[in-house]
Amino acid sequence: MARPEELGEEGGRISIAKDVISTIAALAAGEVPGVFAPTGEAFSQGPARRHVDTELLGGRIRISLKVSVEYGRALPEVVQELQEKVKTEVERMTALPVEAVDVEVIHMVFPEERA
């Protein structure tokens, strides 16, 4: 049986590193309005990707994100949008199923921090 991050293809096998999956997840997170890395920086910045953890479990992916959310946003709505965006993009780009996207909100970003 192939490792979870490997896809069988005619003519060969494709391996996808966990770091690549984490990068896709971070970039997708950066597209959700009001979501930032815990330090308040955009997820598209290199260091922000360290707040994304990817596990490969029997052919499925589990992603954990630590995020900051802009003050004034409804947390359940923002987190649900984030989970859906990350799941959709990772599955679209890797063709691997995402079992779960766990989100831990650990900081609020206030307007004066964004100025």
Buried (B, 14 or more C-beta within 10 A) or exposed (E): EEEBBBBEEEEEEEEBEBEBBBBBBBBBBBBBEBBBBBBBBEBBEEEBBEBBBBBBEEBEBBBBBBBBBBEEBEEEEBBEBBBEBBBEBBBEBBEBEBBBBEBEBEBBBEEEEEE
